[in-house]
Structures are given as structure tokens and as C-alpha cells.
Amino acid sequence: MIAAPLSVAAMSPAPYALELSDVERKPDIDWQYKVIDGVLYRRLYNYSTKTPLTDWEIVP
């Protein structure tokens, strides 16, 4: 086995490459729960924008 010299050069990022902050992300949507007088309620909540998406409903 013979080792040959290897040259390496760094390149700047391509001008069309997206910054990480430019990439759209999927919203973080999940259920929020609370108990009132022993009854469990839930609503869909967008944790990315901190806004409720539905009204409170009794969990079936």
C-alpha cells in the first residue's frame, strides 16, 4: 500500500444555500389538558405561537 499526498481546500458556502433560520419548520401542535371539578378537558394548542387552536372540550 502506497500513501499519496492529498491536498484539501476549504470552500465558502454556495450563495444559494439556505441559512438554518430561513428554513420553515413544522408548527409544534399538541393537546393541552386541565381538570375542572374532577372533569378532564383538552384543547389543541400551538406551542410555536403560544395560541389555542380549539375551545376546551371534555375528553371522551
C-alpha positions in Angstrom: 0.0 0.0 0.0 1.4 3.3 -1.0 0.3 6.6 0.6 0.0 9.6 -1.7 -0.1 13.2 -0.6 -3.6 14.7 -0.5 -4.4 18.4 -0.8 -7.6 19.8 0.8 -9.1 23.2 0.2 -11.9 24.8 2.2 -14.8 26.3 0.2 -17.2 29.0 1.1 -20.9 28.1 1.2 -22.8 28.3 -2.0 -24.7 31.6 -2.4 -28.0 29.7 -2.9 -27.6 27.7 0.3 -30.3 28.5 2.9 -29.4 29.7 6.3 -30.8 27.5 9.1 -33.1 30.3 10.2 -34.6 30.6 6.7 -35.9 27.0 6.7 -39.6 26.7 7.5 -40.4 24.4 10.4 -43.4 22.4 11.2 -45.5 24.0 14.0 -45.4 22.3 17.4 -49.1 21.5 17.9 -50.3 19.2 20.7 -53.1 18.8 23.3 -53.3 20.9 26.4 -55.1 19.4 29.4 -56.8 20.7 32.5 -59.1 19.3 35.2 -62.1 21.3 36.5 -64.2 19.8 39.3 -62.8 16.3 38.5 -63.6 16.5 34.8 -60.7 16.3 32.3 -60.7 18.9 29.5 -58.4 19.3 26.5 -57.8 21.7 23.6 -55.4 21.8 20.7 -52.6 24.3 21.3 -49.9 25.7 19.0 -46.8 25.8 21.2 -44.8 27.5 18.5 -47.0 30.6 18.5 -48.5 30.1 22.0 -52.1 30.3 20.8 -55.0 27.9 21.3 -56.5 26.3 18.2 -59.7 25.0 19.6 -62.0 25.6 22.5 -61.9 23.4 25.7 -63.8 20.1 25.3 -64.4 17.2 27.6 -62.1 14.3 27.0 -64.1 11.4 25.7 
